[in-house]
Amino acid sequence: MNESAPRPGELESLFLIPREYARIFLKGLMNLIYDVEVQGVENVPESSGGVIVSNHTDNLDVIVQGTAVSRKIVYLGKYELFHPQEPFLELLKDPSFEHFPLSLVKAGLKTTFDAIGGYQGKTLLNWGGVPILRSHNITDSKSAAKYYEDLENYMVDLVQKGELISVYPEGTRSEDGKLGSFKALAAKIAIRAGVPIIPSGIHGAWRMTKLDSFLTGKVFKTKIVYKIGRPIFPAEFPNEPLKRSAKLLTEELERRVAELSGADLPNSQEDSSNGNRNL
């Protein structure tokens, strides 16, 4: 066997676009289409570990954040983004592909789907992506609990090694542009790792990647503002047991992200008059 030839699975790596080239290209493209304003980049640590959180209104949020910050950011992304070929490969298992004439194209289609999916997956990994399974993709509650425990431990280890990770604490994109309630994962990672957590907020990106926004011309030079706030350092974290501390820190993050993004607080906090105001 020719040792210089790419091994299976390596071919896609030959065509990976370096992250910095992609960042520069996407930043230029963004500024050509939208009117993007970024504030507070100096609040992002240059090299040490940290957790950056933001509201999540559109797929555009990740691009705005990723092009605003020069250092690599590690992102959590749904598993399907890293394996887009799987639904198509399942389709090829249909018995109809075992018979003429579909049988003639089955092998070619499989190779094509594997190549495209492999390239996308490797590119996202190369740019800092981490695939995660949604809870509904896991067969039972015990397995789900163990999976998310392992994921949390993995993220804690990453930031302790100096990585900057991005978490969207709402857990999904907003359907109506409003701020949703935050989950405590980001706060727990920062507390356990002893690293700063940086609140940020984006305004103006909601529905800006939807087809109707392009067809109507709404996207062009729409003002999008991304504000990065002052970090909350470990010395400022609530001095409470982990669960309670994460809850208080998460509530404070909701308030700060709401202020930075110009959004209203989620219903869960609208009636709260106290909270942890000492952060």
N, C-alpha and C positions, 0 to 999 in steps of 0.2 A: 504493500500500500504506500502511496506517495505521502510522506509525512508532512510535506509542505501544503498539501491540499486542506481546505477547511473541513473540519469535522462536522457531522450533522448538528444543526442548530447554531453554527458559528457564522454561516454565510450572511445572515442578517446583520451581524455585528460589523461587517466590513463597510456597511453603508450608513452607519449611525452618524447623525449630525451632532457635533459637539455642542454641549448645552449653551456655552457662551455665544456661539454663532447664532444659535436659534433664538437666544434672548435678544440679541441685537436686532435680528431680522424682525421678530415679533414686535419689539418696541417701536421700530420704525413704521411697521404696518399699522399698529394701533394708533399712533399719532397721525397717520395719514387719514384714517377713517374717523376716529373719535377725537375729542378734545380732552386729553387725559391730564389731570393735575395730581401730583403726588406730594404729600407733605409729611415730614417727620422721619425721613429715611435714616437720619442720624441716630434715631432711637433703636435701630437694629444693631445688635452686637456684631462687631466685625469678624470675629473668629470663634468666640466661645459659644457653648451650647445655650439653647433657649427654645421657648415655645411661643409662636406668634398665632394669635387667634383673630378671626374676623367674622362678620356676618356673611351670609352666602346667598346672593340674589340671582346669579347667572353663571354659566360656564366661563364667562369673561372674567370673573373675579380672580380665578387662578392665574390667568395670563397677566392681568394688571399687577397683581402682587408679585408674580415671578419675574416680570420685567422691571419692576420698580427696585427690587433688591438685587444687588450685584452678586452676592454669595449664593451658593446652592441652597435651596430649601427642600427639605424632605416632605413629600405630600402623601397623605392617606388617600387612596382612590379605590373605588369599588372594583372588585375582582374582574368584572366583565370588561372594563376598559383595557385590561392587560391581556385578555384572551377573547378578542372580538370574533375570532373564527369559530368558537365552540357552537353557537346556534346553527351555523351553516354546516359544520361537520355532522351535527345531529341530523340535519335534513338529508345528508347523503346516506344515512343509515336506512332510509325508507326503502322497502323492497323493490320499488319501481326502478331504483338505480342498479339493480342486479340484472335487468333485462335490456335488450337492445331497443332503442338506440342510446338510452341514457347510460348504459354500462360503458359505452365508448368514451364518455367524457368524465366519468366518476373520478378516475385516478388524477386526471389533469386538474379538476376542480379542487380535489383534496390538497394537492401540492400547492395550488394557488392560495387557497384559504390559509393553509399552514404558514406559507411564506409571509403573507400580508399580516396575519395575526402575530406571528413571531417578531416581525419587524416593529410593529406598534408596541408590543409588550417590552421588547428590549430597549426601545427608545425611551419609553416612560420610566423604566428602571434606571437607565443611564442618566436621566434628568432628575432623579431623586424620588420617583414614585414608589409607594409601598402598597401592594394590592391587599385589600381587606374584604372579607366576606360579610354580607349583611346578615342579620340575625335570622331572617326568613330563609336563608340559604343553608342553614345548619339544621341537622335533623332533630336534635332534641335540646332541651334547656341546659342539661348538664354539659353537653359538648360545647354549646354556645358560651356558657360561663367560663369554661376552661380556655376556649379560643380567645376571648376578649381579655382574660387574665394574662395569657401569653403575649398577646399583642401589646398590652399596656407595659409589661416587663420589657419587651423589645424596644418600645419607644423610650422608656426610661434609660435603657442602656445606650441608645443612640445619642440622646442629648447629653448624657454624662461623658460621652466620648467627644463632645464638641459640636455635634450637628445641630442645625436649626430646623425645627419641624413646624409645619403649619397644620393647624387643626381648625376646622369649621364646627364650632360646638353645637350648632343647631342640628347637625347630623345629616342634613340634606339641604337642597336649594329651596328657597322660599317660593311658594306658588303665587303669592300675592304681593311680594315685595316687602312685606312686613317682617319685623324681627321675631324669630321664634324663640322658645325657651331653650336655654343652653343645657347641654349635658356636661357632666363633671369630669370627663376624661382628661381634657387639657389641663385643668387645675390639678388633678391627681398626679399627672406626669411631672408637672413643674415642682410640686411639693415634694414628691418622692425623690426626684433627681437633684433638688436644691438649685434650680436654675431660674432665671427671670422669665416672666411671662409677659408678652408684649401685646396689648390690645390694639386693634386697628379696625377701621370701618370704611366701607365703600358705599358711595351714593351715586346713582345715575346709571348703573349698569343693568338694572332689571329689564329683562326681555330684549337686551341689545344684541343677542345672537339669534333671535327668532327671525324666521323668514319674513314675516309681515313687517318687521322693523326695517329690513333692507328694501323690501318692495315699495314701501311708502317713503323711503329716503330719511326716515327718522334717525337712523344711526349716524348719519354723516354729521360730524362735528358736534355730536351730543356731548355735553359736559359730563365727564366722569371724574369724581374726586375720590382719591384714596388717601386717608389720613392714618398715620401710624403714631400711636400715643406713647406716653412715657411708660417704660417698663415698670412692672411691679416686681421688686426684688425679694429674694427669699426672706430677708430680715423683716419684710413687711407682711409676710403671710400670717394669717390668723394662727395664734398659738393654741391650737385645739387638736384633738384626735383627728386622724386623717379624714374620715368621712365628714365630720363637722367642718373641718378646715376647708376641704374641697368645696363644700356647699357654699360657705361664706365667700370664698374666693370666686366661685362661679357667679354668684349674684353680683359681686363687684365688677366682674368682667362684663356681664350683661349691661350694667349701667354705663360703663366706659365705652363699650362698643356702640351702644345706642347713641351716646353723645357724639362720638366720632363720625357715625354714619348719618346722623340726623334722623334716626328712626325712633318710634315710640317703644317704650319698654314692653316686653311680653306681658300678657294679662297676669301671669303669676307674680309679677313684681309691682304692678300698678298700684296696688293697695298697701304695699309695704312702706312703712314710714321710717323704719329704723335701719336694718341691715348693718353691714360692717362698714361704717363711714370712716374708719381709722386707716384704711388702706391708702 
